[in-house]
Amino acid sequence: MPAVKPDPPAKKRGAIANPPRWRPTRAPVVALPPRRRRSWPYVLVLVGLWGIIVGAAFVFHWMAELPDTSHLLLQSPSHDITLLDRRGRLIARKGLTQGAMVAARDLPPYVADAFIAIEDRRFREHAGVDIIGTVRAALENMAAGHVVQGGSTITQQLAKNLFLKPERTFDRKGQEALLAIYLESHYSKEQILTLYLNRVYFGAGVYGVEAASERFFGKPAIDLNLSEAAILAGSVKAPARYNPLADFEAAEMRAQIVLHAMRDAGFISEKTRRLAVESPPRIARPTGTPGSGYFADWLVSRIPALVGELDQPVVVKTTFDLSLQRQAERAFEGGLAREGRKLRASEGALVALTPDGAVRAMVGGRSYRLSPYNRATDAMRQPGSAFKPFVYLTALEHGHHLSDSVNDGPVSFGKWHPGNYEDRYEGGITLTRAFAKSSNSVAAQLTMEAGPRAVARTAHRLGISANLLAVPSIALGSATVTPLELTAAYVPFANGGARAAPYAIEEIRTNKGRLLYRRKPDDSERVMTPENAGQMAELMVATVTSGTGKAARLEDRPSAGKTGTTQDFRDAWFVGFTSDYVCGVWLGNDNNTPMKHATGGTLPSRIFKNFMEEAERGLPVQPLTSIRLAPPPPVGETPVGAQAAASATPQSQKPSTFEQILDSLFGG
């Protein structure tokens, strides 16, 4: 019989039987499903889909900004302007942005082949973007360590030239490629080549093969030979460097590379290549002078006012004289080269007109290439004492005579105390002497007597168009004028009293000969009496014979003029005339810094003399027109005012001693 276990001993009251041991609790373990493996094709498809989405976004972005490509084959308006001087010599070609459109099929075959060989050898095979060419160019550039070859096709270059900015951005390259494909889908290869040849830039300001052929070789594009075609094709890579006008040797070396490329592409044989190398082209250079660009720019800006906006090439016959222009440039440059550094004068201008206002020469600065800013027409400078002829003419019209005695001494008008140069005064002198020595004191007195408004009206009447403040300092040339404006205002002093606005265009015709404009002789507006014109001429003769402008006096013929110097020697002028020309010279600095004691009677007068002696060489010696036309001054009182003087009846009088001297000197 099995033994019976004894009962466990009795527990105390409140005790727990068999208490459980404490163990940390654990979260229940949940079995995860096995991880799903993704295959590489799935990843590639996903990346591809995102690539398509992003690519489509870029394409839509580029397409939204694409320009209109219709009407590309239409001829653009031509702004080609040929400028001829008064003898029919070529001055310049301006506005030659694009010549007449010429079809690629009408050109010799080697013209297009030259561009294809050097720019896009697979042009006839690709669809706008050449993947093979791009990869090849990238590999060659990587091997060389720098860019030696571009990957853009002719179609891409056309798209860039026609529509896009020359910035190097991802957007622009994308638009370029998209446009190239678009052009290829809408135009034939022949049409694309035509567009490219007529729109590509060749340097020297010309676009298109026709304009480049005319500009560089003086012939139409259909007459280009192989060596000329190679030069044009070679210039496209760097037009500023490889165009033949900029550097013919560099252009020729580049052309040899083009000829080698044409041979390698099978377009020409080795024999043809050698013949082309041995027959370099002749470059057509304009006969215009280095500084004639100033005149050309000024003239071109005036054409639209005469014939409207141009839509075809035109030929403009001008009043310009290239021979006189060369003499003007030599006199101007020679004077500054000799004395400019010493006088601290860096710039200036020279203008030569005929007594009827025709512009014969214009120097707008020392170098058109370095600074095309035309100081002759655009620089507003103070004329100083060169403004005094308007003061003295006003005085004559208000009753003064050349023989009047005036006081050359210190004067004051309120807070204004005009003083003479170096405070030199002569006391009682004649009006003629006061003008010849350029007395500031006398000019101020005459201005205050007649009134600054009267002086301003006189200056405007003679041709000054600038705003003139009617203040006392107008007597000393405190206003600002341009050299052309001031020189033109001296024309009435040279021609006997008739105002003549400066002009430069005789006629404008199309290149086919149709007349668009011809200048009609203007009815000269008389702005002073012949008597006053003669007296003013006498005053200016005194300036060059015994006054501040003695350095401007010509040896073989009468001349007249007036010097001008502004405060602190910031401007120096001489404006004068003979019976044939009116010439103004200004010297100064563009930043308006003072020169070193440069007065109108120094270098400006010498430049005037050097130019005028060359300009007058071979011309008959004649007395000054104003003195020749002016009748002797009447006996007795001269009526006050220009109109009263014009209505007075001159009476005969014995010529003055001054006139007798002129007659004996110049046979007048």
SEKOL-531147 format. One record per residue (C-alpha): residue in one letter; x negated, y, z negated. Coordinates in Angstrom, 1 decimal. Example, Ala and Ser with C-alpha at 12.3 -4.5 7.8 and 13.67 -1.06 7.14 Angstrom:
SEKOL-531147
residu_X_Y_Z
A_-12.3_-4.5_-7.8
S_-13.7_-1.1_-7.1
END
This chain:
SEKOL-531147
residu_X_Y_Z
M_0.0_0.0_0.0
P_-1.6_3.2_1.0
A_-2.8_5.5_-1.6
V_-0.9_8.5_-2.1
K_-2.7_11.8_-2.0
P_-2.2_13.8_-5.0
D_-0.4_17.0_-4.7
P_-2.6_20.1_-4.5
P_-2.9_22.0_-7.6
A_-0.2_24.5_-8.2
K_-1.0_28.0_-7.2
K_-0.7_31.0_-9.2
R_2.4_32.9_-8.7
G_2.1_35.4_-5.8
A_-0.8_33.7_-4.1
I_-0.7_32.8_-0.4
A_-1.3_29.3_0.5
N_-4.0_28.7_3.1
P_-4.6_32.3_4.3
P_-5.8_32.5_8.0
R_-9.3_33.7_8.9
W_-9.7_37.2_10.6
R_-10.8_37.0_14.2
P_-11.1_39.9_16.8
T_-8.3_40.0_19.2
R_-9.0_39.5_22.9
A_-7.0_40.8_25.8
P_-5.6_38.1_27.9
V_-7.7_37.2_30.9
V_-5.8_38.0_34.2
A_-7.1_36.2_37.3
L_-7.8_38.7_40.2
P_-7.0_37.7_43.8
P_-10.1_37.0_45.9
R_-11.7_40.2_47.6
R_-10.8_40.6_51.2
R_-13.7_40.7_53.5
R_-13.7_43.6_56.2
S_-15.3_42.7_59.5
W_-17.6_45.1_61.4
P_-15.2_45.4_64.3
Y_-12.6_46.8_62.0
V_-15.1_49.5_60.7
L_-16.1_50.4_64.2
V_-12.5_50.7_65.3
L_-11.7_53.0_62.3
V_-14.7_55.2_62.9
G_-13.8_55.3_66.6
L_-10.3_56.4_65.8
W_-11.5_59.2_63.6
G_-14.0_60.1_66.3
I_-11.2_60.4_68.8
I_-9.1_62.5_66.5
V_-12.0_64.8_65.7
G_-13.1_64.9_69.3
A_-9.6_65.7_70.4
A_-9.4_68.5_67.9
F_-12.6_70.0_69.3
V_-11.4_69.6_72.9
F_-8.1_71.3_72.1
H_-10.0_74.0_70.3
W_-12.3_74.5_73.3
M_-9.4_74.3_75.8
A_-7.5_77.0_73.8
E_-10.4_79.4_74.4
L_-11.1_78.5_78.0
P_-10.9_81.3_80.5
D_-8.8_81.4_83.7
T_-10.8_79.7_86.5
S_-8.4_80.6_89.4
H_-9.4_82.9_92.2
L_-13.1_82.2_91.7
L_-13.8_82.1_95.4
L_-12.3_85.5_96.0
Q_-14.8_88.3_96.8
S_-15.4_90.5_93.8
P_-15.4_94.3_94.3
S_-18.9_95.5_95.4
H_-20.7_98.3_93.6
D_-23.7_98.3_95.9
I_-24.9_101.8_96.4
T_-27.7_102.7_98.8
L_-29.2_106.1_98.1
L_-31.1_107.9_100.9
D_-33.0_111.2_100.6
R_-32.3_114.1_102.9
R_-34.6_112.6_105.6
G_-33.0_109.2_105.5
R_-35.7_107.5_103.3
L_-34.6_104.9_100.8
I_-34.5_106.2_97.2
A_-33.0_103.2_95.4
R_-30.3_100.5_95.5
K_-28.0_100.9_92.5
G_-25.1_98.9_91.2
L_-26.3_95.9_93.2
T_-24.6_93.4_90.8
Q_-23.4_91.1_93.6
G_-23.8_91.2_97.3
A_-21.2_90.0_99.9
M_-20.2_86.4_99.2
V_-21.8_83.9_101.6
A_-20.8_80.3_102.0
A_-23.4_77.7_101.2
R_-22.7_76.0_104.5
D_-23.6_79.2_106.4
L_-27.1_79.3_104.9
P_-30.1_77.3_106.2
P_-29.9_73.8_104.5
Y_-33.2_74.3_102.7
V_-31.8_77.2_100.7
A_-29.3_75.0_98.8
D_-31.9_72.1_98.7
A_-34.4_74.4_96.9
F_-31.9_75.1_94.1
I_-30.8_71.4_93.9
A_-34.4_70.1_93.8
I_-35.5_72.4_90.9
E_-32.3_72.8_88.9
D_-30.2_69.7_89.4
R_-31.5_66.9_91.5
R_-28.5_64.6_90.9
F_-26.0_67.5_91.7
R_-24.3_65.5_94.5
E_-23.8_62.4_92.3
H_-22.6_63.5_88.8
A_-19.2_64.8_87.8
G_-20.3_68.0_86.2
V_-22.3_66.6_83.3
D_-25.3_64.5_84.1
I_-25.8_62.0_81.3
I_-28.9_60.5_82.9
G_-30.5_63.9_83.5
T_-29.7_65.0_79.9
V_-31.2_61.9_78.4
R_-34.3_62.1_80.6
A_-34.7_65.8_79.7
A_-34.4_65.0_76.0
L_-37.1_62.2_76.2
E_-39.5_64.5_78.1
N_-38.9_67.3_75.6
M_-39.6_64.9_72.7
A_-42.7_63.7_74.3
A_-44.0_67.2_74.9
G_-43.1_68.5_71.5
H_-41.2_71.4_73.0
V_-38.6_72.2_75.6
V_-40.1_71.6_79.0
Q_-36.9_70.6_80.9
G_-33.3_71.6_80.6
G_-30.4_69.2_80.8
S_-27.7_71.6_82.2
T_-26.4_70.9_85.6
I_-25.8_73.5_88.3
T_-22.1_73.2_87.5
Q_-22.8_73.8_83.8
Q_-24.9_76.8_84.6
L_-22.1_78.1_86.8
A_-19.6_77.7_83.9
K_-22.0_79.4_81.5
N_-22.7_82.3_83.9
L_-19.1_82.9_84.8
F_-17.3_82.5_81.5
L_-19.4_82.0_78.4
K_-21.6_84.1_76.1
P_-25.4_83.3_76.1
E_-25.3_82.1_72.5
R_-26.7_78.7_71.4
T_-23.8_77.1_69.5
F_-22.2_73.8_69.5
D_-18.9_75.3_70.5
R_-20.5_77.0_73.6
K_-22.2_73.7_74.7
G_-18.9_71.9_74.3
Q_-17.0_74.5_76.3
E_-19.7_74.5_78.9
A_-19.4_70.7_79.4
L_-15.6_70.8_79.5
L_-15.6_73.7_82.0
A_-18.1_71.9_84.2
I_-15.9_68.8_84.3
Y_-12.9_71.1_85.0
L_-14.6_72.9_87.8
E_-15.7_69.6_89.4
S_-12.1_68.4_89.3
H_-10.8_71.5_91.0
Y_-13.5_72.4_93.5
S_-15.6_70.5_96.0
K_-19.4_70.3_95.7
E_-19.8_72.7_98.5
Q_-17.5_75.2_96.8
I_-19.3_74.9_93.5
L_-22.6_75.4_95.3
T_-21.2_78.5_97.0
L_-20.0_79.9_93.7
Y_-23.3_79.2_92.0
L_-25.4_80.8_94.7
N_-23.3_83.9_94.8
R_-23.1_84.4_91.0
V_-26.5_83.3_89.6
Y_-28.8_86.1_88.2
F_-32.1_86.6_90.0
G_-33.6_89.4_88.0
A_-34.1_93.1_88.8
G_-30.4_93.7_88.3
V_-29.1_91.6_91.1
Y_-26.7_88.7_91.1
G_-26.1_86.4_94.0
V_-28.3_85.1_96.9
E_-27.2_87.8_99.3
A_-28.0_90.7_97.0
A_-31.3_89.0_96.0
S_-32.3_88.5_99.6
E_-31.6_92.1_100.5
R_-33.3_93.4_97.3
F_-36.4_91.3_97.5
F_-36.9_90.7_101.2
G_-34.9_93.3_103.0
K_-32.8_90.8_105.0
P_-29.5_88.9_104.7
A_-29.5_85.5_103.1
I_-28.8_83.7_106.4
D_-32.3_84.8_107.6
L_-34.2_83.4_104.6
N_-37.2_81.2_105.4
L_-38.3_78.3_103.3
S_-40.9_80.2_101.2
E_-38.4_82.9_100.4
A_-35.8_80.3_99.4
A_-38.3_78.7_97.1
I_-39.1_82.0_95.4
L_-35.4_82.7_94.8
A_-34.8_79.2_93.5
G_-37.8_79.5_91.2
S_-36.7_82.8_89.7
V_-33.5_81.4_88.2
K_-35.4_79.7_85.3
A_-36.6_83.1_83.9
P_-35.4_85.9_86.1
A_-37.2_88.7_84.3
R_-40.5_86.9_84.7
Y_-40.3_85.2_88.0
N_-38.5_87.7_90.2
P_-41.0_88.9_92.8
L_-40.7_92.5_91.9
A_-41.7_91.9_88.3
D_-44.7_89.6_89.0
F_-45.3_88.4_92.5
E_-48.1_86.0_91.5
A_-46.0_84.4_88.9
A_-43.1_84.1_91.4
E_-45.4_82.6_94.0
M_-46.7_80.0_91.6
R_-43.2_79.1_90.5
A_-42.2_78.8_94.2
Q_-45.0_76.2_94.7
I_-43.4_74.1_91.9
V_-40.1_74.3_93.8
L_-41.7_73.2_97.0
H_-43.3_70.2_95.3
A_-39.9_69.3_93.9
M_-38.3_69.6_97.3
R_-40.9_67.2_98.7
D_-40.5_64.7_95.9
A_-36.7_64.8_96.4
G_-37.2_64.1_100.1
F_-35.8_67.4_101.3
I_-39.0_68.4_103.1
S_-42.2_66.7_104.2
E_-45.6_67.3_102.9
K_-46.5_69.1_106.1
T_-43.5_71.4_105.8
R_-44.5_72.1_102.2
R_-48.1_73.1_103.2
L_-46.8_75.4_106.0
A_-44.5_77.2_103.5
V_-47.3_77.6_101.0
E_-49.5_79.1_103.7
S_-46.8_81.6_104.7
P_-46.1_83.8_101.7
P_-43.2_86.2_102.1
R_-43.4_89.9_102.3
I_-41.6_91.7_99.5
A_-39.5_94.7_100.4
R_-40.2_97.5_98.0
P_-38.2_100.7_97.9
T_-39.9_103.9_99.0
G_-38.6_105.8_95.9
T_-41.0_107.1_93.4
P_-41.5_105.7_89.9
G_-39.5_108.6_88.5
S_-36.7_108.8_91.0
G_-34.6_106.5_88.8
Y_-33.6_109.5_86.7
F_-32.0_111.2_89.8
A_-30.5_107.9_91.0
D_-28.8_107.2_87.7
W_-27.4_110.8_87.4
L_-26.2_110.7_91.0
V_-24.4_107.3_90.8
S_-22.5_108.6_87.8
R_-21.0_111.4_89.9
I_-19.8_109.2_92.8
P_-16.5_108.0_91.3
A_-15.3_111.6_91.0
L_-15.7_112.0_94.7
V_-14.4_108.7_96.2
G_-12.9_106.8_93.2
E_-14.0_103.3_92.1
L_-15.9_101.5_94.8
D_-14.6_98.3_96.3
Q_-17.2_98.0_99.1
P_-20.9_98.8_99.6
V_-21.6_102.4_100.4
V_-24.6_104.5_101.7
V_-25.0_107.9_100.1
K_-27.0_110.7_101.8
T_-28.4_113.0_99.2
T_-30.1_116.4_98.9
F_-33.2_114.7_97.3
D_-36.6_115.0_98.9
L_-38.9_112.1_98.1
S_-42.0_114.2_99.1
L_-41.1_116.9_96.7
Q_-40.3_114.4_94.0
R_-43.8_112.9_94.3
Q_-45.3_116.3_94.0
A_-43.1_117.1_91.0
E_-44.1_113.8_89.3
R_-47.8_114.4_89.9
A_-47.7_118.0_88.6
F_-45.7_117.0_85.5
E_-47.7_113.8_84.7
G_-51.0_115.5_85.4
G_-50.2_118.5_83.1
L_-49.1_116.3_80.2
A_-52.1_114.0_80.7
R_-54.5_117.0_80.5
E_-52.9_119.0_77.8
G_-50.1_117.0_76.2
R_-52.1_115.4_73.4
K_-53.8_118.7_72.5
L_-50.5_120.5_72.4
R_-48.7_117.5_70.7
A_-46.2_117.5_73.5
S_-45.0_114.1_74.4
E_-42.0_114.7_76.7
G_-40.4_117.1_79.1
A_-38.4_117.6_82.3
L_-38.7_119.3_85.7
V_-35.8_120.3_88.0
A_-36.2_121.8_91.5
L_-33.2_123.3_93.4
T_-32.8_125.3_96.6
P_-31.2_128.7_96.3
D_-27.8_127.2_97.2
G_-28.0_124.6_94.4
A_-29.2_121.5_96.2
V_-31.2_119.2_94.0
R_-34.6_118.5_95.6
A_-36.5_116.9_92.7
M_-35.8_115.8_89.2
V_-38.2_114.5_86.6
G_-36.3_113.3_83.5
G_-39.3_112.2_81.4
R_-42.8_110.8_81.5
S_-41.8_107.2_82.4
Y_-38.4_106.0_83.6
R_-39.5_102.4_83.0
L_-40.2_103.1_79.3
S_-37.4_105.5_78.7
P_-34.5_106.0_81.2
Y_-33.1_108.7_79.1
N_-32.7_111.7_81.5
R_-33.9_114.8_79.6
A_-33.3_116.9_82.7
T_-29.6_116.4_82.5
D_-28.9_115.2_79.0
A_-31.4_116.8_76.6
M_-29.7_119.8_74.8
R_-32.5_122.1_73.8
Q_-32.8_125.8_72.8
P_-34.0_127.9_75.7
G_-35.6_130.6_73.5
S_-36.6_133.7_75.6
A_-35.7_131.9_78.8
F_-32.2_133.0_77.9
K_-33.1_136.7_78.0
P_-32.3_137.2_81.7
F_-28.6_137.0_80.7
V_-29.2_139.6_78.0
Y_-30.9_142.0_80.5
L_-28.3_141.5_83.2
T_-25.6_142.4_80.6
A_-27.6_145.5_79.8
L_-27.9_146.5_83.4
E_-24.1_146.0_83.8
H_-23.6_148.3_80.9
G_-25.5_151.2_82.4
H_-29.2_150.5_81.6
H_-32.0_151.1_84.2
L_-35.3_149.3_84.5
S_-37.1_152.6_83.8
D_-35.2_153.2_80.6
S_-37.4_153.8_77.5
V_-36.7_151.5_74.6
N_-38.3_151.1_71.2
D_-40.3_147.9_70.7
G_-40.5_147.9_66.9
P_-39.2_146.0_63.9
V_-35.4_146.0_63.6
S_-32.8_144.6_61.2
F_-29.1_143.8_61.7
G_-27.7_142.9_58.3
K_-29.6_139.8_57.1
W_-31.1_139.2_60.6
H_-34.6_140.5_61.1
P_-35.7_139.4_64.6
G_-39.5_139.8_65.1
N_-41.8_139.6_68.0
Y_-44.3_136.8_68.6
E_-47.1_137.2_66.1
D_-45.5_140.5_65.0
R_-46.9_142.5_67.8
Y_-45.1_145.7_68.8
E_-45.8_148.3_71.4
G_-43.4_151.2_70.4
G_-41.8_153.1_73.2
I_-41.8_151.0_76.5
T_-39.7_150.6_79.6
L_-37.1_147.9_80.0
T_-39.4_146.3_82.6
R_-42.3_146.1_80.2
A_-40.1_144.8_77.4
F_-38.9_142.0_79.6
A_-42.4_141.1_80.9
K_-43.8_140.9_77.4
S_-40.6_139.1_76.1
S_-39.9_141.5_73.3
N_-37.5_139.9_70.8
S_-36.8_143.3_69.3
V_-35.6_144.9_72.5
A_-33.5_141.8_73.4
A_-31.8_141.9_70.0
Q_-31.1_145.7_70.4
L_-29.6_145.2_73.9
T_-27.5_142.3_72.7
M_-26.1_144.2_69.7
E_-25.4_147.2_71.9
A_-23.4_145.3_74.5
G_-22.1_142.7_72.0
P_-22.9_139.0_71.8
R_-19.6_138.2_73.4
A_-20.6_140.1_76.5
V_-23.9_138.2_76.7
A_-22.1_134.9_76.3
R_-19.7_135.8_79.1
T_-22.5_136.7_81.4
A_-24.3_133.4_80.8
H_-21.1_131.4_81.4
R_-20.4_133.5_84.6
L_-23.8_132.5_86.0
G_-23.4_128.8_85.3
I_-24.1_128.0_81.7
S_-21.4_125.5_80.7
A_-22.6_124.8_77.1
N_-20.7_126.2_74.2
L_-22.3_129.5_73.3
L_-21.7_131.0_69.9
A_-21.3_134.8_70.2
V_-23.7_135.6_67.4
P_-26.6_138.1_67.3
S_-29.2_135.3_67.6
I_-27.9_134.5_71.1
A_-30.3_137.2_72.2
L_-33.2_134.9_71.5
G_-31.8_131.7_73.0
S_-30.4_130.1_69.8
A_-27.8_128.1_71.8
T_-28.6_124.7_73.4
V_-28.6_123.9_77.1
T_-30.0_121.2_79.4
P_-32.9_121.9_81.8
L_-30.7_121.4_84.8
E_-28.0_123.7_83.5
L_-30.5_126.5_82.7
T_-32.3_126.1_86.0
A_-29.0_126.2_87.9
A_-28.0_129.4_86.1
Y_-31.2_131.1_87.5
V_-30.0_130.4_91.1
P_-28.0_133.6_91.4
F_-31.2_135.5_90.5
A_-32.9_133.8_93.5
N_-30.2_134.1_96.1
G_-29.0_137.6_95.7
G_-26.2_137.2_93.1
A_-24.1_134.2_94.2
R_-23.3_131.4_91.7
A_-24.1_127.9_93.1
A_-23.3_124.8_91.1
P_-26.1_122.1_91.4
Y_-25.1_119.4_93.9
A_-26.8_116.2_95.2
I_-24.5_114.4_97.6
E_-24.1_115.4_101.2
E_-22.0_112.5_102.4
I_-20.8_109.0_101.5
R_-20.1_106.3_104.0
T_-19.4_102.6_103.9
N_-22.2_100.3_105.1
K_-20.1_100.0_108.3
G_-20.2_103.7_108.9
R_-16.8_104.9_107.8
L_-16.9_108.4_106.3
L_-15.6_108.5_102.7
Y_-16.8_112.0_101.7
R_-18.7_114.9_103.2
R_-19.6_118.0_101.2
K_-18.0_121.2_102.5
P_-19.9_124.5_102.1
D_-18.6_126.2_99.0
D_-17.4_129.7_99.1
S_-20.1_131.3_97.1
E_-18.8_133.2_94.1
R_-20.6_136.5_93.6
V_-21.5_136.8_89.9
M_-23.6_140.0_90.1
T_-24.1_142.8_92.5
P_-27.0_142.7_95.0
E_-28.4_145.7_93.2
N_-28.5_144.0_89.9
A_-29.8_140.8_91.5
G_-32.7_142.8_92.9
Q_-33.5_144.5_89.6
M_-33.4_141.1_87.8
A_-35.8_139.7_90.4
E_-38.1_142.7_89.7
L_-38.1_142.0_86.0
M_-39.0_138.4_86.6
V_-41.8_139.3_89.1
A_-43.2_141.5_86.3
T_-43.2_138.5_84.0
V_-45.6_136.6_86.3
T_-47.7_139.5_87.4
S_-48.3_141.3_84.1
G_-46.3_139.5_81.4
T_-46.1_136.2_79.5
G_-45.8_134.1_82.7
K_-49.1_135.1_84.5
A_-50.1_131.4_84.5
A_-47.2_130.7_86.8
R_-48.1_133.2_89.5
L_-48.6_131.7_92.9
E_-51.6_132.8_95.0
D_-50.1_133.2_98.4
R_-46.5_134.2_98.0
P_-44.1_136.2_95.6
S_-42.8_134.3_92.7
A_-40.7_135.3_89.7
G_-39.5_133.7_86.4
K_-39.2_133.8_82.7
T_-41.0_132.0_79.8
G_-39.3_130.7_76.7
T_-40.6_129.5_73.4
T_-38.5_128.5_70.4
Q_-39.1_128.7_66.7
D_-42.0_126.5_65.4
F_-42.9_125.7_69.0
R_-40.3_123.0_69.3
D_-39.5_123.9_72.9
A_-41.5_125.5_75.7
W_-40.0_126.6_79.0
F_-40.7_128.3_82.3
V_-37.9_128.8_84.8
G_-38.7_130.6_88.0
F_-38.2_130.8_91.7
T_-39.6_131.7_95.1
S_-37.6_132.4_98.3
D_-37.4_128.6_98.8
Y_-37.0_126.9_95.5
V_-35.7_127.4_91.9
C_-37.7_125.3_89.4
G_-37.3_124.8_85.7
V_-39.9_123.1_83.4
W_-39.3_122.1_79.8
L_-41.7_120.5_77.3
G_-41.1_119.3_73.8
N_-40.6_116.1_71.7
D_-37.6_113.9_71.6
N_-37.6_113.9_67.8
N_-37.7_117.8_67.9
T_-41.0_117.9_66.0
P_-43.0_121.1_66.6
M_-45.8_121.2_69.1
K_-49.1_122.9_68.5
H_-48.9_126.5_69.8
A_-47.3_125.4_73.0
T_-45.6_128.4_74.6
G_-43.7_128.8_77.8
G_-46.7_130.8_79.2
T_-49.1_127.9_78.8
L_-48.5_124.3_80.1
P_-45.0_124.8_81.4
S_-46.2_127.8_83.5
R_-49.1_125.8_84.8
I_-46.9_122.8_85.7
F_-44.6_125.2_87.6
K_-47.5_126.7_89.5
N_-49.0_123.3_90.4
F_-45.7_121.9_91.7
M_-44.6_125.1_93.6
E_-47.9_125.5_95.4
E_-47.6_122.0_96.7
A_-43.9_122.3_97.5
E_-44.5_125.6_99.4
R_-47.5_124.3_101.3
G_-46.9_124.9_105.0
L_-43.8_127.0_104.6
P_-43.7_130.6_105.8
V_-44.4_133.3_103.3
Q_-41.2_135.3_102.6
P_-40.3_138.0_100.1
L_-37.9_137.1_97.4
T_-34.4_136.8_98.6
S_-32.9_138.9_95.8
I_-35.3_141.8_96.5
R_-34.9_141.5_100.2
L_-31.0_141.6_100.0
A_-30.7_144.3_97.4
P_-30.4_147.8_98.8
P_-32.4_150.6_97.1
P_-30.8_151.7_93.8
P_-28.6_154.8_94.2
V_-29.7_158.2_93.1
G_-28.1_159.5_89.9
E_-26.0_157.7_87.4
T_-25.4_154.0_87.9
P_-21.8_153.1_87.2
V_-21.2_151.0_84.1
G_-20.1_147.4_84.5
A_-20.5_144.9_87.3
Q_-17.3_145.7_89.1
A_-17.9_149.4_89.0
A_-21.4_148.8_90.3
A_-20.0_146.7_93.1
S_-17.6_149.4_94.1
A_-20.3_152.2_94.2
T_-21.7_153.3_97.5
P_-25.5_152.9_97.5
Q_-27.5_155.9_98.8
S_-30.9_155.8_100.4
Q_-33.8_156.4_98.2
K_-37.6_156.3_98.5
P_-38.8_152.9_97.4
S_-40.3_152.8_93.9
T_-44.0_152.3_93.3
F_-43.3_148.7_92.3
E_-41.5_148.0_95.6
Q_-44.4_149.5_97.5
I_-46.8_147.2_95.7
L_-44.6_144.2_96.6
D_-44.6_145.4_100.2
S_-48.3_145.7_100.4
L_-48.9_142.4_98.7
F_-46.3_140.2_100.4
G_-45.5_142.1_103.6
G_-41.9_142.7_102.5
END
